[in-house]
Amino acid sequence: MPQLDPSPWFAILIFSWLVFAIVLPPKVLAHTFPNGPSPQSTVKPKTESWTWPWH
């Protein structure tokens, strides 16, 4: 039964974990966002209550 032969699957498992652990983290951590956060105003906008009848 070829499913029980661990030699090709073990190598694939080790290689894929090496890719996940070595290659991908620097690429993910080097990602920069194109638009930085802009400072928000500390003044809250004045909200007005509705004058609609609720019946």
MARZALO-731985 format. One record per atom (N, C-alpha, C, CB): z, x negated, y negated; atom name; residue in three letters. Coordinates in nm, 2 decimals. Atoms other than C-alpha are relative to their C-alpha. Glycine has a CB too. Layout:
% residues N
> Z,X,Y,CA,ALA
...
END
This chain:
% residues 55
> 0.00,-0.08,0.12,N,MET
> 0.00,0.00,0.00,CA,MET
> 0.00,-0.09,-0.12,C,MET
> 0.12,0.10,0.00,CB,MET
> 0.01,0.09,0.11,N,PRO
> -0.11,-0.17,-0.32,CA,PRO
> 0.11,0.03,-0.11,C,PRO
> -0.14,0.01,-0.07,CB,PRO
> -0.10,-0.03,0.10,N,GLN
> 0.16,0.01,-0.53,CA,GLN
> 0.12,-0.08,0.02,C,GLN
> 0.03,0.15,0.00,CB,GLN
> -0.12,0.07,-0.03,N,LEU
> 0.43,-0.19,-0.36,CA,LEU
> -0.02,-0.15,-0.03,C,LEU
> 0.04,0.02,0.14,CB,LEU
> 0.02,0.14,0.03,N,ASP
> 0.27,-0.53,-0.45,CA,ASP
> 0.04,-0.03,-0.14,C,ASP
> -0.15,-0.04,0.03,CB,ASP
> -0.05,0.01,0.14,N,PRO
> 0.47,-0.64,-0.76,CA,PRO
> -0.07,-0.11,-0.08,C,PRO
> 0.14,-0.03,0.00,CB,PRO
> 0.05,0.11,0.08,N,SER
> 0.26,-0.94,-0.85,CA,SER
> -0.09,0.04,-0.12,C,SER
> -0.08,-0.09,0.10,CB,SER
> 0.07,-0.02,0.12,N,PRO
> 0.00,-0.79,-1.08,CA,PRO
> 0.08,0.09,-0.10,C,PRO
> -0.13,0.08,0.03,CB,PRO
> -0.07,-0.09,0.09,N,TRP
> 0.23,-0.52,-1.22,CA,TRP
> 0.12,-0.08,-0.08,C,TRP
> 0.06,0.11,0.07,CB,TRP
> -0.10,0.08,0.06,N,PHE
> 0.51,-0.77,-1.29,CA,PHE
> -0.05,-0.08,-0.11,C,PHE
> 0.08,-0.08,0.10,CB,PHE
> 0.06,0.08,0.11,N,ALA
> 0.28,-0.99,-1.49,CA,ALA
> -0.04,0.08,-0.12,C,ALA
> -0.12,-0.08,0.06,CB,ALA
> 0.04,-0.09,0.11,N,ILE
> 0.15,-0.70,-1.69,CA,ILE
> 0.13,0.04,-0.08,C,ILE
> -0.07,0.13,0.06,CB,ILE
> -0.13,-0.04,0.06,N,LEU
> 0.51,-0.59,-1.76,CA,LEU
> 0.05,-0.11,-0.09,C,LEU
> 0.10,0.04,0.11,CB,LEU
> -0.06,0.11,0.08,N,ILE
> 0.62,-0.93,-1.88,CA,ILE
> -0.09,-0.03,-0.12,C,ILE
> 0.01,-0.13,0.09,CB,ILE
> 0.09,0.03,0.11,N,PHE
> 0.30,-0.98,-2.09,CA,PHE
> 0.01,0.11,-0.11,C,PHE
> -0.14,-0.01,0.05,CB,PHE
> -0.01,-0.11,0.10,N,SER
> 0.34,-0.64,-2.26,CA,SER
> 0.13,-0.01,-0.07,C,SER
> -0.01,0.14,0.07,CB,SER
> -0.13,0.02,0.07,N,TRP
> 0.71,-0.71,-2.34,CA,TRP
> -0.01,-0.12,-0.09,C,TRP
> 0.11,-0.01,0.10,CB,TRP
> 0.02,0.12,0.09,N,LEU
> 0.61,-1.05,-2.48,CA,LEU
> -0.08,0.04,-0.13,C,LEU
> -0.07,-0.11,0.07,CB,LEU
> 0.07,-0.05,0.12,N,VAL
> 0.36,-0.87,-2.71,CA,VAL
> 0.09,0.08,-0.09,C,VAL
> -0.12,0.08,0.05,CB,VAL
> -0.09,-0.08,0.08,N,PHE
> 0.62,-0.62,-2.82,CA,PHE
> 0.11,-0.08,-0.07,C,PHE
> 0.06,0.11,0.09,CB,PHE
> -0.12,0.08,0.06,N,ALA
> 0.89,-0.88,-2.88,CA,ALA
> -0.04,-0.11,-0.09,C,ALA
> 0.08,-0.05,0.12,CB,ALA
> 0.04,0.12,0.08,N,ILE
> 0.69,-1.17,-3.03,CA,ILE
> -0.11,0.03,-0.10,C,ILE
> -0.05,-0.10,0.09,CB,ILE
> 0.12,-0.02,0.08,N,VAL
> 0.36,-1.04,-3.18,CA,VAL
> 0.02,0.11,-0.10,C,VAL
> -0.12,0.02,0.08,CB,VAL
> -0.01,-0.12,0.08,N,LEU
> 0.44,-0.70,-3.32,CA,LEU
> 0.11,0.00,-0.11,C,LEU
> 0.03,0.12,0.08,CB,LEU
> -0.10,0.00,0.11,N,PRO
> 0.77,-0.75,-3.52,CA,PRO
> -0.04,-0.07,-0.13,C,PRO
> 0.13,-0.06,0.05,CB,PRO
> 0.04,0.06,0.13,N,PRO
> 0.63,-1.00,-3.77,CA,PRO
> -0.11,0.09,-0.07,C,PRO
> -0.05,-0.14,0.02,CB,PRO
> 0.10,-0.08,0.06,N,LYS
> 0.33,-0.77,-3.83,CA,LYS
> 0.06,0.12,-0.06,C,LYS
> -0.10,0.04,0.10,CB,LYS
> -0.07,-0.12,0.05,N,VAL
> 0.56,-0.47,-3.88,CA,VAL
> 0.08,-0.03,-0.12,C,VAL
> 0.08,0.07,0.10,CB,VAL
> -0.09,0.04,0.10,N,LEU
> 0.80,-0.65,-4.10,CA,LEU
> -0.08,-0.05,-0.13,C,LEU
> 0.10,-0.11,0.04,CB,LEU
> 0.08,0.05,0.11,N,ALA
> 0.52,-0.80,-4.32,CA,ALA
> -0.07,0.12,-0.07,C,ALA
> -0.10,-0.10,0.05,CB,ALA
> 0.06,-0.11,0.07,N,HIS
> 0.40,-0.45,-4.41,CA,HIS
> 0.06,0.03,-0.13,C,HIS
> 0.00,0.13,0.09,CB,HIS
> -0.05,-0.03,0.13,N,THR
> 0.42,-0.37,-4.77,CA,THR
> -0.06,0.14,-0.04,C,THR
> -0.04,-0.11,-0.11,CB,THR
> 0.05,-0.13,0.05,N,PHE
> 0.38,-0.03,-4.94,CA,PHE
> -0.08,-0.02,-0.12,C,PHE
> 0.12,0.10,-0.02,CB,PHE
> 0.09,0.02,0.11,N,PRO
> 0.10,0.00,-5.19,CA,PRO
> 0.07,0.05,-0.13,C,PRO
> -0.13,0.07,0.02,CB,PRO
> -0.06,-0.06,0.11,N,ASN
> 0.31,0.21,-5.43,CA,ASN
> 0.15,-0.02,0.01,C,ASN
> -0.03,0.15,-0.02,CB,ASN
> -0.14,0.02,0.00,N,GLY
> 0.66,0.09,-5.51,CA,GLY
> 0.08,0.12,-0.06,C,GLY
> 0.04,-0.12,-0.08,CB,GLY
> -0.08,-0.11,0.06,N,PRO
> 0.94,0.33,-5.60,CA,PRO
> 0.01,-0.01,-0.15,C,PRO
> 0.14,0.01,0.07,CB,PRO
> -0.01,0.00,0.14,N,SER
> 0.95,0.43,-5.96,CA,SER
> 0.14,0.06,-0.04,C,SER
> -0.12,0.08,-0.07,CB,SER
> -0.13,-0.05,0.03,N,PRO
> 1.28,0.49,-6.14,CA,PRO
> -0.01,0.15,-0.05,C,PRO
> 0.06,-0.08,-0.11,CB,PRO
> 0.00,-0.14,0.04,N,GLN
> 1.36,0.86,-6.19,CA,GLN
> 0.09,0.02,-0.12,C,GLN
> 0.06,0.08,0.12,CB,GLN
> -0.08,-0.03,0.12,N,SER
> 1.50,1.01,-6.50,CA,SER
> 0.13,0.05,0.04,C,SER
> -0.08,0.10,-0.09,CB,SER
> -0.13,-0.04,-0.04,N,THR
> 1.87,1.07,-6.50,CA,THR
> 0.03,0.14,-0.07,C,THR
> 0.11,-0.10,-0.05,CB,THR
> -0.02,-0.13,0.06,N,VAL
> 1.83,1.38,-6.72,CA,VAL
> -0.05,0.11,0.09,C,VAL
> -0.07,0.01,-0.14,CB,VAL
> 0.04,-0.10,-0.09,N,LYS
> 1.83,1.69,-6.51,CA,LYS
> -0.08,0.11,-0.08,C,LYS
> 0.12,0.07,0.07,CB,LYS
> 0.07,-0.10,0.07,N,PRO
> 1.57,1.95,-6.61,CA,PRO
> 0.08,0.13,-0.01,C,PRO
> -0.14,0.03,0.07,CB,PRO
> -0.07,-0.12,0.02,N,LYS
> 1.70,2.27,-6.75,CA,LYS
> -0.07,0.11,0.08,C,LYS
> 0.01,0.04,-0.15,CB,LYS
> 0.06,-0.11,-0.07,N,THR
> 1.65,2.56,-6.51,CA,THR
> 0.05,0.13,-0.06,C,THR
> 0.04,-0.01,0.15,CB,THR
> -0.04,-0.13,0.05,N,GLU
> 1.65,2.91,-6.62,CA,GLU
> 0.00,0.10,0.11,C,GLU
> -0.11,0.05,-0.11,CB,GLU
> -0.01,-0.10,-0.11,N,SER
> 1.76,3.20,-6.41,CA,SER
> -0.11,0.11,-0.01,C,SER
> 0.14,0.07,-0.01,CB,SER
> 0.10,-0.10,0.00,N,TRP
> 1.52,3.47,-6.31,CA,TRP
> 0.05,0.13,-0.06,C,TRP
> -0.06,0.02,0.14,CB,TRP
> -0.04,-0.14,0.06,N,THR
> 1.53,3.81,-6.49,CA,THR
> -0.07,0.11,0.08,C,THR
> -0.04,0.01,-0.15,CB,THR
> 0.06,-0.10,-0.08,N,TRP
> 1.36,3.99,-6.21,CA,TRP
> 0.10,0.10,0.06,C,TRP
> -0.08,-0.06,0.12,CB,TRP
> -0.08,-0.09,-0.07,N,PRO
> 1.51,4.31,-6.08,CA,PRO
> -0.01,-0.01,0.15,C,PRO
> -0.03,0.15,-0.04,CB,PRO
> -0.01,0.02,-0.15,N,TRP
> 1.62,4.29,-5.71,CA,TRP
> 0.00,0.13,0.07,C,TRP
> 0.12,-0.09,0.04,CB,TRP
> 0.01,-0.13,-0.07,N,HIS
> 1.56,4.65,-5.62,CA,HIS
> -0.13,0.06,0.00,C,HIS
> 0.10,0.10,-0.06,CB,HIS
END
